[in-house]
Amino acid sequence: MKPPLLNRKLILETPERLADGAGGYTVTWVPLGEHWAEIRPGTGRERALETLTVANVPLRITLRASPEGAPSRPRPEQRFRDGNRILRILAVTEADGGTRYLTCFAHEEVSQ
């Protein structure tokens, strides 16, 4: 495996539920730390909804591996922040046999 070019600084965030005082909760995002990563686009696809067409491009984010169970190891319910961009993590796997790198499969969340 060719070593990835870790040239993007991403902030790993995890959701935290806070009681809203009315029996429900709100979700806030708590930063866990920084990761230098390589972001590569996957194959895009397009689908038509009733009134518009939506394009979706999956992302492959490669970063240095963290041990299983470490707070710095990304998990699917978490997200990366790249400035104003939000990259929701869908799955995480080892990128190589030596477990030096992780690959996170993600989608960019765009608020309308």
C-alpha positions as CSV (number, residue, x, y, z in Angstrom):
1,M,0.0,0.0,0.0
2,K,1.3,3.4,-0.9
3,P,1.3,5.7,2.2
4,P,-1.6,8.2,2.1
5,L,-0.9,11.9,1.9
6,L,-2.2,13.1,5.3
7,N,-2.6,16.8,4.4
8,R,-6.1,17.7,5.9
9,K,-6.5,18.6,9.5
10,L,-9.9,17.2,10.7
11,I,-11.6,17.6,14.1
12,L,-13.2,14.4,15.3
13,E,-16.5,15.1,17.1
14,T,-18.9,12.9,19.1
15,P,-22.6,13.5,19.9
16,E,-23.6,14.3,23.4
17,R,-27.3,14.3,24.6
18,L,-28.3,17.1,26.9
19,A,-31.6,17.2,28.7
20,D,-33.8,20.1,27.5
21,G,-35.8,20.3,30.8
22,A,-39.1,19.2,29.0
23,G,-38.5,15.5,29.0
24,G,-36.5,15.5,25.7
25,Y,-33.0,16.2,24.8
26,T,-30.8,18.2,22.4
27,V,-27.7,16.9,20.7
28,T,-24.5,18.9,20.9
29,W,-21.2,17.9,19.3
30,V,-18.1,17.6,21.5
31,P,-14.6,17.8,19.9
32,L,-12.4,14.8,20.8
33,G,-9.2,15.8,19.0
34,E,-7.5,16.4,15.7
35,H,-6.5,13.9,13.0
36,W,-4.4,14.5,9.9
37,A,-6.1,12.7,7.0
38,E,-6.3,12.2,3.3
39,I,-9.8,12.7,1.8
40,R,-10.6,11.0,-1.5
41,P,-14.0,11.1,-3.3
42,G,-15.8,7.9,-4.2
43,T,-18.1,7.3,-7.1
44,G,-20.9,9.9,-7.2
45,R,-24.5,9.1,-7.9
46,E,-27.6,11.1,-8.6
47,R,-31.2,10.5,-7.7
48,A,-34.3,12.4,-8.5
49,L,-36.8,13.4,-5.8
50,E,-40.2,14.9,-6.5
51,T,-39.0,18.4,-7.2
52,L,-35.2,18.3,-7.4
53,T,-32.2,16.1,-8.2
54,V,-29.9,15.2,-5.3
55,A,-26.2,14.4,-5.9
56,N,-24.3,12.3,-3.4
57,V,-20.6,11.6,-3.3
58,P,-19.2,9.2,-0.7
59,L,-15.8,10.0,0.8
60,R,-12.9,7.8,1.9
61,I,-11.0,9.3,4.7
62,T,-7.6,7.7,5.6
63,L,-5.9,8.5,8.8
64,R,-3.3,7.0,11.2
65,A,-4.8,4.1,13.2
66,S,-5.7,4.3,16.8
67,P,-6.1,1.2,19.1
68,E,-9.5,-0.4,19.3
69,G,-11.5,1.2,22.1
70,A,-9.3,4.4,22.3
71,P,-11.3,7.7,22.4
72,S,-9.3,8.9,19.4
73,R,-10.5,6.0,17.2
74,P,-13.4,7.2,15.0
75,R,-16.8,5.4,15.3
76,P,-19.8,5.4,12.9
77,E,-22.0,7.6,15.1
78,Q,-19.3,10.4,15.1
79,R,-18.3,13.0,12.5
80,F,-15.3,15.0,11.3
81,R,-15.3,18.7,10.9
82,D,-13.2,20.3,8.2
83,G,-13.7,24.0,8.7
84,N,-17.4,24.5,7.9
85,R,-17.7,21.1,6.2
86,I,-19.4,18.2,8.2
87,L,-18.3,14.7,7.3
88,R,-20.6,12.0,8.8
89,I,-18.8,8.7,9.5
90,L,-20.7,5.7,8.2
91,A,-18.1,2.9,8.7
92,V,-14.5,2.4,9.9
93,T,-12.1,-0.3,8.9
94,E,-8.3,-1.0,8.8
95,A,-6.8,0.3,5.6
96,D,-3.8,-2.0,5.6
97,G,-2.7,-5.4,7.0
98,G,-0.2,-3.7,9.4
99,T,-3.0,-1.7,10.9
100,R,-1.1,1.5,10.5
101,Y,-4.0,3.4,8.9
102,L,-7.8,3.4,9.2
103,T,-10.3,4.1,6.4
104,C,-13.5,5.9,7.3
105,F,-16.3,5.9,4.8
106,A,-18.2,9.1,5.1
107,H,-20.8,11.5,3.5
108,E,-20.7,15.2,3.6
109,E,-23.7,16.7,5.4
110,V,-25.0,19.8,3.7
111,S,-27.6,22.0,5.5
112,Q,-30.2,23.7,3.3
